[in-house]
Amino acid sequence: MKIKTIALLLVAVLCFSLTACGESEAKRPIDYPNSKWSCDVASITFSVSDDGKIIDATMVDKDDNTLPISIVFSDTDENKVTITNADETETYLSGTFTSSKDKFVITVTDIYNTNLSISSRSLIFKRS
């Protein structure tokens, strides 16, 4: 009887632990299909398609030129993000991010293109 009670208790603790882990996990914007995101500080906007791909990503530079960009979330480091030109041959900036359902923040660690109009190291994106 004691062994069954201990076994049931361990199973209950395991189930509770697995449930708690899933809810606290931060998601990337690409995990929210059919969403649109924008950052006023750096004039960056993008949408997420119904299959989780980033589309229509643009950034405005210091000369008010609208540049098509690519936003790449790392597969190996879950909090790393890089913004490049559209064909991913030139890196504009990189950093780490934190997120919630309606907002994510990129903490910029490196700026590689000085023609960008970024006035803050924290880029706050809001979902609309």
Salt bridges, closest charged atoms under 4 A:
ASP31 OD2 - ARG28 NE 3.81
ASP102 OD1 - ARG127 NE 3.21
